[in-house]
Amino acid sequence: MKNIKGYVNFVLHAHLPYIHHPESENYLEEEWLFEAISETYIPLLLNFKRLEEEKVNFRVTMTLTPPLLNMLDSILLQERYIKYLNKHIELCEKEVKRTTYDERLNKLSHYYLERYSNDLYIFKDVYNCNLINAFKHFQDLGFLEIITCRSNSWIFSYIIC
């Protein structure tokens, strides 16, 4: 059997269905975007920043689909994300007080209070509510290759050299 050298290229696929409902603030689907920002996009950006500061020469390819970019660019959704974070921070503050006598739950309440507070700081103060520009920064440095694709496609490429 011939020895074949191959490479695997994983592409991070960032997509959400278009879920923007400007007519009302009470659509559960919009929370998908807010959860993705807090649980995926901000953590990715923070890790990219850490790698940049540590002078790690990393390369990542990532899709950003048109529906996701449209939603990230929406000023109304940016404002709603801030409200989402503020509501979660308020709830966490109440939980910190409520769980004072349960060390395990209180520690967890503090964790989420710090996490949502940090997300708010990162989103508003560091990235000025513009995650697209945050990703562009890493593309401009050559660390991130941003590509697009059809919204419903899955990306995986295997290249044999």
C-alpha atoms as an extended CHARMM CRD file, in Angstrom:
* protein
*
       161  EXT
         1         1  MET       CA              0.0000000000        0.0000000000        0.0000000000  PROA      1               0.0000000000
         2         2  LYS       CA              1.3430000000        3.3950000000       -0.9840000000  PROA      2               0.0000000000
         3         3  ASN       CA              2.0250000000        5.8200000000        1.8600000000  PROA      3               0.0000000000
         4         4  ILE       CA             -0.1540000000        8.8970000000        1.2170000000  PROA      4               0.0000000000
         5         5  LYS       CA              0.4070000000       12.1400000000        3.0400000000  PROA      5               0.0000000000
         6         6  GLY       CA             -2.8370000000       13.9820000000        3.6850000000  PROA      6               0.0000000000
         7         7  TYR       CA             -4.1350000000       17.0140000000        5.4450000000  PROA      7               0.0000000000
         8         8  VAL       CA             -7.4250000000       17.6330000000        7.1520000000  PROA      8               0.0000000000
         9         9  ASN       CA             -8.8840000000       21.0890000000        7.0960000000  PROA      9               0.0000000000
        10        10  PHE       CA            -11.7030000000       21.7830000000        9.5220000000  PROA      10              0.0000000000
        11        11  VAL       CA            -13.7370000000       24.8830000000        8.8000000000  PROA      11              0.0000000000
        12        12  LEU       CA            -15.7060000000       26.5130000000       11.5970000000  PROA      12              0.0000000000
        13        13  HSD       CA            -19.2330000000       26.9990000000       10.3140000000  PROA      13              0.0000000000
        14        14  ALA       CA            -21.0330000000       30.0060000000       11.7980000000  PROA      14              0.0000000000
        15        15  HSD       CA            -24.6560000000       30.1070000000       10.7400000000  PROA      15              0.0000000000
        16        16  LEU       CA            -28.0700000000       30.6750000000       12.2300000000  PROA      16              0.0000000000
        17        17  PRO       CA            -31.3770000000       30.8080000000       10.4140000000  PROA      17              0.0000000000
        18        18  TYR       CA            -32.7620000000       34.2870000000        9.9270000000  PROA      18              0.0000000000
        19        19  ILE       CA            -34.7610000000       34.8080000000       13.1020000000  PROA      19              0.0000000000
        20        20  HSD       CA            -35.1780000000       38.5570000000       13.3420000000  PROA      20              0.0000000000
        21        21  HSD       CA            -38.6500000000       39.7810000000       14.3270000000  PROA      21              0.0000000000
        22        22  PRO       CA            -38.6180000000       43.5850000000       14.4900000000  PROA      22              0.0000000000
        23        23  GLU       CA            -42.3510000000       43.7320000000       15.1870000000  PROA      23              0.0000000000
        24        24  SER       CA            -41.9970000000       42.3680000000       18.7290000000  PROA      24              0.0000000000
        25        25  GLU       CA            -39.3550000000       41.7300000000       21.3790000000  PROA      25              0.0000000000
        26        26  ASN       CA            -40.9900000000       38.5220000000       22.5520000000  PROA      26              0.0000000000
        27        27  TYR       CA            -39.6740000000       35.9750000000       20.0790000000  PROA      27              0.0000000000
        28        28  LEU       CA            -37.8480000000       33.0920000000       21.6720000000  PROA      28              0.0000000000
        29        29  GLU       CA            -35.9680000000       32.3800000000       18.4390000000  PROA      29              0.0000000000
        30        30  GLU       CA            -33.9680000000       35.6050000000       18.7520000000  PROA      30              0.0000000000
        31        31  GLU       CA            -32.4300000000       34.1590000000       21.9080000000  PROA      31              0.0000000000
        32        32  TRP       CA            -30.6840000000       31.6050000000       19.6540000000  PROA      32              0.0000000000
        33        33  LEU       CA            -28.6060000000       34.4830000000       18.3060000000  PROA      33              0.0000000000
        34        34  PHE       CA            -27.9590000000       35.9120000000       21.7650000000  PROA      34              0.0000000000
        35        35  GLU       CA            -26.9000000000       32.5200000000       23.1180000000  PROA      35              0.0000000000
        36        36  ALA       CA            -24.6200000000       32.0060000000       20.1030000000  PROA      36              0.0000000000
        37        37  ILE       CA            -23.0020000000       35.3990000000       20.6910000000  PROA      37              0.0000000000
        38        38  SER       CA            -22.3560000000       34.6290000000       24.3660000000  PROA      38              0.0000000000
        39        39  GLU       CA            -21.4640000000       30.9680000000       24.0190000000  PROA      39              0.0000000000
        40        40  THR       CA            -19.6290000000       30.8890000000       20.6810000000  PROA      40              0.0000000000
        41        41  TYR       CA            -18.6960000000       34.1720000000       19.0030000000  PROA      41              0.0000000000
        42        42  ILE       CA            -17.4060000000       36.1400000000       22.0010000000  PROA      42              0.0000000000
        43        43  PRO       CA            -15.4320000000       33.1400000000       23.3420000000  PROA      43              0.0000000000
        44        44  LEU       CA            -13.9120000000       32.6040000000       19.8810000000  PROA      44              0.0000000000
        45        45  LEU       CA            -12.9010000000       36.2450000000       19.6440000000  PROA      45              0.0000000000
        46        46  LEU       CA            -11.4390000000       36.2000000000       23.1600000000  PROA      46              0.0000000000
        47        47  ASN       CA             -9.3780000000       33.1240000000       22.3050000000  PROA      47              0.0000000000
        48        48  PHE       CA             -8.2060000000       34.6640000000       19.0310000000  PROA      48              0.0000000000
        49        49  LYS       CA             -7.1550000000       37.7700000000       21.0010000000  PROA      49              0.0000000000
        50        50  ARG       CA             -5.2910000000       35.6570000000       23.5500000000  PROA      50              0.0000000000
        51        51  LEU       CA             -3.4430000000       33.8100000000       20.7690000000  PROA      51              0.0000000000
        52        52  GLU       CA             -2.5850000000       37.1300000000       19.1150000000  PROA      52              0.0000000000
        53        53  GLU       CA             -1.2370000000       38.5410000000       22.4080000000  PROA      53              0.0000000000
        54        54  GLU       CA              0.8130000000       35.3660000000       22.9890000000  PROA      54              0.0000000000
        55        55  LYS       CA              2.1910000000       35.7600000000       19.4550000000  PROA      55              0.0000000000
        56        56  VAL       CA              0.8930000000       32.3650000000       18.3680000000  PROA      56              0.0000000000
        57        57  ASN       CA              0.8880000000       32.1710000000       14.5710000000  PROA      57              0.0000000000
        58        58  PHE       CA             -2.5150000000       30.5030000000       14.1800000000  PROA      58              0.0000000000
        59        59  ARG       CA             -4.7060000000       30.0480000000       11.1220000000  PROA      59              0.0000000000
        60        60  VAL       CA             -8.4450000000       29.4250000000       11.2100000000  PROA      60              0.0000000000
        61        61  THR       CA            -10.9880000000       29.2680000000        8.4070000000  PROA      61              0.0000000000
        62        62  MET       CA            -14.5390000000       30.1720000000        9.3240000000  PROA      62              0.0000000000
        63        63  THR       CA            -17.7720000000       30.6910000000        7.4510000000  PROA      63              0.0000000000
        64        64  LEU       CA            -19.9930000000       33.6310000000        8.2570000000  PROA      64              0.0000000000
        65        65  THR       CA            -23.2440000000       33.1780000000        6.3700000000  PROA      65              0.0000000000
        66        66  PRO       CA            -25.3060000000       36.0790000000        4.9970000000  PROA      66              0.0000000000
        67        67  PRO       CA            -28.2370000000       35.5550000000        7.4250000000  PROA      67              0.0000000000
        68        68  LEU       CA            -25.8790000000       35.5710000000       10.4130000000  PROA      68              0.0000000000
        69        69  LEU       CA            -24.0140000000       38.6470000000        9.1710000000  PROA      69              0.0000000000
        70        70  ASN       CA            -27.3060000000       40.4340000000        8.5980000000  PROA      70              0.0000000000
        71        71  MET       CA            -28.4280000000       39.7150000000       12.1480000000  PROA      71              0.0000000000
        72        72  LEU       CA            -25.0460000000       40.6560000000       13.6810000000  PROA      72              0.0000000000
        73        73  ASP       CA            -25.2220000000       43.9550000000       11.7670000000  PROA      73              0.0000000000
        74        74  SER       CA            -28.7410000000       44.7990000000       12.9630000000  PROA      74              0.0000000000
        75        75  ILE       CA            -28.7340000000       47.6950000000       15.4160000000  PROA      75              0.0000000000
        76        76  LEU       CA            -32.0920000000       46.5270000000       16.7800000000  PROA      76              0.0000000000
        77        77  LEU       CA            -30.7210000000       43.0380000000       17.5040000000  PROA      77              0.0000000000
        78        78  GLN       CA            -27.6020000000       44.5570000000       19.0550000000  PROA      78              0.0000000000
        79        79  GLU       CA            -29.8330000000       46.5810000000       21.3890000000  PROA      79              0.0000000000
        80        80  ARG       CA            -31.9060000000       43.4950000000       22.1830000000  PROA      80              0.0000000000
        81        81  TYR       CA            -28.7410000000       41.5200000000       22.9610000000  PROA      81              0.0000000000
        82        82  ILE       CA            -27.7380000000       44.2020000000       25.4600000000  PROA      82              0.0000000000
        83        83  LYS       CA            -31.2130000000       43.9600000000       27.0560000000  PROA      83              0.0000000000
        84        84  TYR       CA            -30.8540000000       40.1610000000       27.1000000000  PROA      84              0.0000000000
        85        85  LEU       CA            -27.5290000000       40.4750000000       28.9330000000  PROA      85              0.0000000000
        86        86  ASN       CA            -28.8780000000       43.0630000000       31.3750000000  PROA      86              0.0000000000
        87        87  LYS       CA            -31.8410000000       40.7990000000       32.2240000000  PROA      87              0.0000000000
        88        88  HSD       CA            -29.4790000000       37.8950000000       32.8390000000  PROA      88              0.0000000000
        89        89  ILE       CA            -27.1780000000       40.0540000000       34.9540000000  PROA      89              0.0000000000
        90        90  GLU       CA            -30.1490000000       41.2090000000       37.0280000000  PROA      90              0.0000000000
        91        91  LEU       CA            -31.2820000000       37.6210000000       37.5340000000  PROA      91              0.0000000000
        92        92  CYS       CA            -27.7490000000       36.5590000000       38.4830000000  PROA      92              0.0000000000
        93        93  GLU       CA            -27.5140000000       39.3440000000       41.0580000000  PROA      93              0.0000000000
        94        94  LYS       CA            -30.7460000000       38.0980000000       42.6180000000  PROA      94              0.0000000000
        95        95  GLU       CA            -29.4170000000       34.5280000000       42.5790000000  PROA      95              0.0000000000
        96        96  VAL       CA            -26.1890000000       35.5990000000       44.2770000000  PROA      96              0.0000000000
        97        97  LYS       CA            -28.2820000000       37.0380000000       47.1350000000  PROA      97              0.0000000000
        98        98  ARG       CA            -30.7510000000       34.1400000000       47.1920000000  PROA      98              0.0000000000
        99        99  THR       CA            -28.0480000000       31.4540000000       47.3270000000  PROA      99              0.0000000000
       100       100  THR       CA            -25.8930000000       33.0620000000       50.0180000000  PROA      100             0.0000000000
       101       101  TYR       CA            -26.3150000000       30.0480000000       52.2940000000  PROA      101             0.0000000000
       102       102  ASP       CA            -25.5590000000       27.4420000000       49.6510000000  PROA      102             0.0000000000
       103       103  GLU       CA            -21.8800000000       27.7090000000       48.7490000000  PROA      103             0.0000000000
       104       104  ARG       CA            -22.1230000000       25.5310000000       45.6290000000  PROA      104             0.0000000000
       105       105  LEU       CA            -25.0650000000       27.4060000000       44.1010000000  PROA      105             0.0000000000
       106       106  ASN       CA            -23.6690000000       30.7470000000       45.1680000000  PROA      106             0.0000000000
       107       107  LYS       CA            -20.4040000000       30.0070000000       43.4130000000  PROA      107             0.0000000000
       108       108  LEU       CA            -22.3460000000       29.1010000000       40.2700000000  PROA      108             0.0000000000
       109       109  SER       CA            -24.4100000000       32.2940000000       40.5430000000  PROA      109             0.0000000000
       110       110  HSD       CA            -21.2200000000       34.3440000000       40.8080000000  PROA      110             0.0000000000
       111       111  TYR       CA            -19.7890000000       32.5510000000       37.7810000000  PROA      111             0.0000000000
       112       112  TYR       CA            -22.7740000000       33.4790000000       35.6000000000  PROA      112             0.0000000000
       113       113  LEU       CA            -22.8850000000       37.0230000000       36.9560000000  PROA      113             0.0000000000
       114       114  GLU       CA            -19.2390000000       37.4940000000       35.9880000000  PROA      114             0.0000000000
       115       115  ARG       CA            -19.7190000000       35.8050000000       32.6460000000  PROA      115             0.0000000000
       116       116  TYR       CA            -22.7270000000       37.8860000000       31.5370000000  PROA      116             0.0000000000
       117       117  SER       CA            -21.1380000000       41.0710000000       32.8950000000  PROA      117             0.0000000000
       118       118  ASN       CA            -17.9770000000       40.2960000000       30.9500000000  PROA      118             0.0000000000
       119       119  ASP       CA            -20.0050000000       39.5740000000       27.7920000000  PROA      119             0.0000000000
       120       120  LEU       CA            -21.6740000000       42.9720000000       28.1420000000  PROA      120             0.0000000000
       121       121  TYR       CA            -18.3120000000       44.6910000000       28.6040000000  PROA      121             0.0000000000
       122       122  ILE       CA            -16.7340000000       42.8650000000       25.6530000000  PROA      122             0.0000000000
       123       123  PHE       CA            -19.7180000000       43.4640000000       23.3650000000  PROA      123             0.0000000000
       124       124  LYS       CA            -20.2910000000       47.1510000000       24.2110000000  PROA      124             0.0000000000
       125       125  ASP       CA            -16.9390000000       48.5240000000       25.2900000000  PROA      125             0.0000000000
       126       126  VAL       CA            -14.3670000000       46.4010000000       23.4890000000  PROA      126             0.0000000000
       127       127  TYR       CA            -16.1620000000       45.6620000000       20.2020000000  PROA      127             0.0000000000
       128       128  ASN       CA            -18.5680000000       48.6100000000       20.1580000000  PROA      128             0.0000000000
       129       129  CYS       CA            -21.4570000000       46.2040000000       19.4270000000  PROA      129             0.0000000000
       130       130  ASN       CA            -19.7990000000       45.2060000000       16.1470000000  PROA      130             0.0000000000
       131       131  LEU       CA            -18.6850000000       41.5730000000       16.1010000000  PROA      131             0.0000000000
       132       132  ILE       CA            -18.2740000000       41.6590000000       12.3270000000  PROA      132             0.0000000000
       133       133  ASN       CA            -15.4380000000       44.1830000000       12.6760000000  PROA      133             0.0000000000
       134       134  ALA       CA            -13.9900000000       42.0770000000       15.4880000000  PROA      134             0.0000000000
       135       135  PHE       CA            -13.7350000000       39.0670000000       13.1670000000  PROA      135             0.0000000000
       136       136  LYS       CA            -12.4560000000       41.3320000000       10.3690000000  PROA      136             0.0000000000
       137       137  HSD       CA             -9.6010000000       42.4330000000       12.6270000000  PROA      137             0.0000000000
       138       138  PHE       CA             -8.2910000000       38.8730000000       12.7810000000  PROA      138             0.0000000000
       139       139  GLN       CA             -8.8160000000       38.4320000000        9.0570000000  PROA      139             0.0000000000
       140       140  ASP       CA             -6.7940000000       41.5960000000        8.4000000000  PROA      140             0.0000000000
       141       141  LEU       CA             -3.9700000000       40.1790000000       10.5320000000  PROA      141             0.0000000000
       142       142  GLY       CA             -3.9970000000       36.9710000000        8.4670000000  PROA      142             0.0000000000
       143       143  PHE       CA             -5.0790000000       34.7250000000       11.3370000000  PROA      143             0.0000000000
       144       144  LEU       CA             -8.6510000000       34.1890000000       10.1600000000  PROA      144             0.0000000000
       145       145  GLU       CA             -9.8800000000       33.3500000000        6.6870000000  PROA      145             0.0000000000
       146       146  ILE       CA            -13.5460000000       34.3080000000        6.4650000000  PROA      146             0.0000000000
       147       147  ILE       CA            -15.5180000000       32.5530000000        3.7720000000  PROA      147             0.0000000000
       148       148  THR       CA            -19.1890000000       32.3870000000        3.0030000000  PROA      148             0.0000000000
       149       149  CYS       CA            -21.4020000000       29.5720000000        1.8620000000  PROA      149             0.0000000000
       150       150  ARG       CA            -24.9940000000       28.6920000000        1.2730000000  PROA      150             0.0000000000
       151       151  SER       CA            -26.7890000000       28.8480000000        4.5780000000  PROA      151             0.0000000000
       152       152  ASN       CA            -27.8540000000       25.2270000000        4.6060000000  PROA      152             0.0000000000
       153       153  SER       CA            -24.5660000000       23.5940000000        3.6540000000  PROA      153             0.0000000000
       154       154  TRP       CA            -22.1340000000       21.8870000000        5.9930000000  PROA      154             0.0000000000
       155       155  ILE       CA            -18.4610000000       22.4580000000        5.4550000000  PROA      155             0.0000000000
       156       156  PHE       CA            -15.7790000000       19.8260000000        5.6690000000  PROA      156             0.0000000000
       157       157  SER       CA            -12.8740000000       19.5110000000        3.3500000000  PROA      157             0.0000000000
       158       158  TYR       CA            -10.2400000000       16.8620000000        3.0620000000  PROA      158             0.0000000000
       159       159  ILE       CA             -7.2840000000       17.6060000000        0.8650000000  PROA      159             0.0000000000
       160       160  ILE       CA             -4.8550000000       14.9260000000       -0.2770000000  PROA      160             0.0000000000
       161       161  CYS       CA             -1.5030000000       16.2530000000       -1.4480000000  PROA      161             0.0000000000
